[in-house]
Amino acid sequence: MIFQREPTSSELTRLGETLPQFCWDSGSKTARLNEGLGVLLLNHVPVGQLPYSNVPELDDVPYIGLATFFRTDQVVTVKIAFSDDRAEWMLRKQSKQLPQGKRGLIMISGPSSESELRVWEPLIRRRLQPGIHTRIGGVCLFDGGMVPCGSKLGWQIQAHLIMNRHAQSALPSWIEETIAAANEVFERSFSGAKAD
């Protein structure tokens, strides 16, 4: 499920009533929800793999989401469009937990493609200004995916670090190196999976 906006309570009720029938059908299919609410995708990736959205007109829209695995053959993901207001709310809420004068890193699970990162990064950077969110040394945008690891599937992390040059205390270089290394492992695994 990919929501382009926050659903109303009545829309959620209708969705709960109609979604089971949509999921019982076999094969791959797409359904558009009324009034621009979003899109439903069924069986768009091989069994057991984490779905990535493949709706061309939504490629440049940043999302935050959740995936749940049921048994080994069912995966349900729900994504909702992320906005500048949500970016500010998230950074404000999380930065309150960071101690003043110390190094602070915020981790946000959400973006899953290069096109999404191109939209997410400016949303976050606009919030890292002199005198605003200076407790935050950096923001790590990350997401995971199931990729082949030898003869099995493994969970690999894709990560992107946005450094805050206005931070009270800069992050140590080992954090940047560790995040870059995790992303390199993901890219190698994912490239190998696409080549197969």
N, C-alpha and C positions, 0 to 999 in steps of 0.2 A: 504494500500500500504506500503510495506516495501522495502526501497531502501538500497542496500548494498554499494552503492557508489553514488556520485552526478551525476544525469543524465545530458546528453548534451542537448542543445536546440532542436536538431532534435529528440532525444529520447522522450523529453517532448511533442513535436508535435505529434509524432506517438501514444504516450500514450493517449493524448487527443482525438485522432480520434478513438481509439479502446476501450477505457474504457467504454463508454456508452453501447455498446453491451454486454460487460462482465457483467455489472451491471443489465441489463434487464433480464438475465436468472434467473430462480428460483432455490432454493436449495442451498446447501453448496458446494463450489468448491474452488480450488486453481489453480493459473496459474503462471508459471515461466516466467519472463521477459528475453528477449534475452541478451546474452553477460554478464551474471552475474549481471544484473542491480538490480534484486530483485524479489519480490513475491507479487502477488495480492491474497487477501483472501476475499471471499464473504460469508456472512451469517454463520460465524463461532461461533457466540455467540448469546444468546437469544436477541430478539428485545428490544431496549432501554438500553442495557448494553454496557459499554465501552469495545471495543475489546482489548484483550491481544494477542500477537503473540503466535502461537502454531506451529512454524516451528522448529522442533528439531535441525537441523543443525545451526540455528541462535540463539539458547538459550543463548550462551555465548558472544554474540555480543552486545555492548552497543549502544543504540539508543537515539536520541532526536526526539520529534515528536509533533504533534498537532492533536486534535480531535475536530470535529464539529458535533453538533447535528442538524438535520433537522426534524422538527415536533417531534413526540414521537417515531417514528418507524424507523428512519434512522440515522445512525452514520457513519461518514467518518473519518478514521484516516490515517495519513501519518507519517511514521517514516523514518529517515535516519541514517545510521551507523555513530557513533561518533568516532573520532580518537584522538590520542594524540595531533595532531596539533590543532584540534578544542578546546580541553581542554585548551591548552595554550592560544589560541586566546581569548577564553571566559574569563578566569581568568584575563588576561592582560587588556582586555577592561573594565571589571567590576571593577577591583581593582583601576583603575584610578579615579573612582567616589567616592572612600572611603577616608575620611579625614585622614591625617597622625596623628599618636598618639592616635587615637580613636578606639573604638571597631567596627570591620567590619564583616558583615555576607553576604555571597553571596548565593542566592537561585537559583538552577538550576532544572528546570522541565524536566524530562526525564526518568530515570530508573523506571521500573515497576515490577521487579521481583528480587528475591534473586540472581539469576544467573547473571543478568545484573549488580547488585550492586557489585558483586565480580570482575567484569571487570572495572566498573566506578571508584571504590575507588582507585585502584592503579594509574589510569590515573590522578586523582586529587592529590593524595599524592605526586606523583613525582614532581608536580609543587609547593609544599609547602615546600621550603627549606630555610636554613638560608640565608638571604640577598635577597630572591626572594619572592614576594607577602606577605611581612610581614604586610601589612595593613589588610590582610584577617585573621580574628580570626577563621573563620570556613566556611565550605561550606555545605549547606543543599541540598541534592539530594531528590527531592520529586516528587510524581505523585499522581493523584487522581483516584478514581474509583467509579462506581455506585454499591452500595451494599444494600441489604435489611435492612431497619431500621423500624422494626415493620411491619406494613402492607403496607409500601411504600418503594420506592427506595430513597436512600440518597447518597450524594456525600461525601466520606470520603478521607482523605489525608494519604498517606503512606510516611514516611519521614526517612531519614538517615543522621545523622550529622557527618561530618569529621572535627575534631578539628585541628587547625594549632598550633603545639607546638612551632613554630618559630615566632609567631605573636608578633608585638610590644605590643599589648594590648589583653589579653585573653578575651574571651566572658564570660559574667556573667553566673552563674550556672542555673539561671531561664530559659535561652534560651535552654540549653541542656535538662532540665526537661520538658519544654513545647513541644519540638519536640519529645522526647521519649513518652510523654503522647499521642500525636496525633497518633503516630505509633501504640501504644497499642490499641487505639480505632479502628483503621483500621484493625489490625490483628484480634481482637475479632469479628468485623462485618464480615470480609471476611471468617474467619473460620466458623462462623455460617451460612453464605451463602453456603459454600461448603458442610456443613453437611446436609442442606436441600436438 
